């Protein structure tokens, strides 16, 4: 059997033209391998259809632009050139006429290239968006191989092209993030929870430090809608303002209470507090507080494993650590500090009689826990009651967000090093993809592209 795919194009004047897109033949039809189109045949069909459509649209636009908008006369033809358009369905060469200024000299006094108006960047916006999305999700070489396998590209984009376009899109998203949200949308939220934490990215060797800090925030309102925000403080353009706009788009108003969950570090807390619209309540993340207690419990357990004969001293100590955890869980900070102080007194007495390495390790961790609880006492709440009310008490979701945004693409296990600017722009693209708004954000950031042409008259 033989088959032929044809396209029928109807112009503005009603004229119909037919184009043969692709042809094929099947000699054996009883095998699964010959059912339907193969990948190569599908690519050829899509590429041929793209070529016909782009050529027809370019011809129509050139005919429209040749007519002077003032007097209606046709502009004189200056010459013809070719212009190449790169798209997801192949590379198309288009005949690009140039028109001189109209004799009336009113509408336009310079040469006009209509095809350049249609193709300012010599690629479709969708092509750039897909390259940036793939480049943000996968290593550049792997993204290039995947695009070449699945799309009818005449030539797969270079690794440098994918990298450059990904970071260019990230730079535009950075500028678009400073635009205030539209008034009246969305509906005001009753309450917002903002969990904020910091991750680290391995830096290039020319940077002053081995790694630099990245802020990751996850904001959620009472209806369950969530938005992720990522930023590298040293490279962000008005970071507080960007996070403020994120909260505004989520429905935050001057009267919306904002609960800020953090590990108690001053940097994330101050950023979240400055960006919040309404009254702020800071809460110490239970995960970080519990891990401090867990470190002491693990040291006590290691003491028992190393010295089984010391069980008569480690059993009461383990019980004391368990009671410290219970008191902190119920927000009883003073009682927890009192128990920690009594336990440290007993450990110091043991150190006076014998210089035991295990005792010193437990005492050091317990004293670090005491310092941490004293410094964060104002942020510790009754976590048991908050859990009963259904209030968030942990930044576990933010920890998973750090894993998805940073470690899966920018982690040290991939032997990757980043400049602060490159990491920040990559993070902007990955954040938009994770929020599911990348297509809309990419279109909104188009005015900041700085295309290399002047607006047509």
Secondary structure as UniProt FT lines:
FT   STRAND          2..10
FT   TURN            12..13
FT   STRAND          16..25
FT   HELIX           32..34
FT   HELIX           39..66
FT   TURN            69..71
FT   STRAND          77..87
FT   TURN            88..89
FT   STRAND          90..99
FT   TURN            103..104
FT   HELIX           114..118
FT   TURN            120..121
FT   HELIX           125..137
FT   HELIX           140..150
FT   HELIX           159..176
FT   TURN            177..178
FT   TURN            183..184
FT   STRAND          191..203
FT   TURN            205..206
FT   STRAND          211..221
FT   TURN            222..223
FT   STRAND          226..231
FT   TURN            233..235
FT   HELIX           239..250
FT   TURN            254..255
FT   STRAND          257..262
FT   HELIX           266..275
FT   STRAND          280..284
FT   HELIX           286..306
FT   HELIX           308..310
FT   HELIX           311..329
FT   TURN            330..331
FT   HELIX           333..353
FT   HELIX           357..375
FT   HELIX           377..379
FT   HELIX           383..389
FT   HELIX           396..402
FT   HELIX           403..407
FT   HELIX           408..410
FT   HELIX           412..414
FT   HELIX           420..435
FT   HELIX           438..444
FT   HELIX           446..448
//
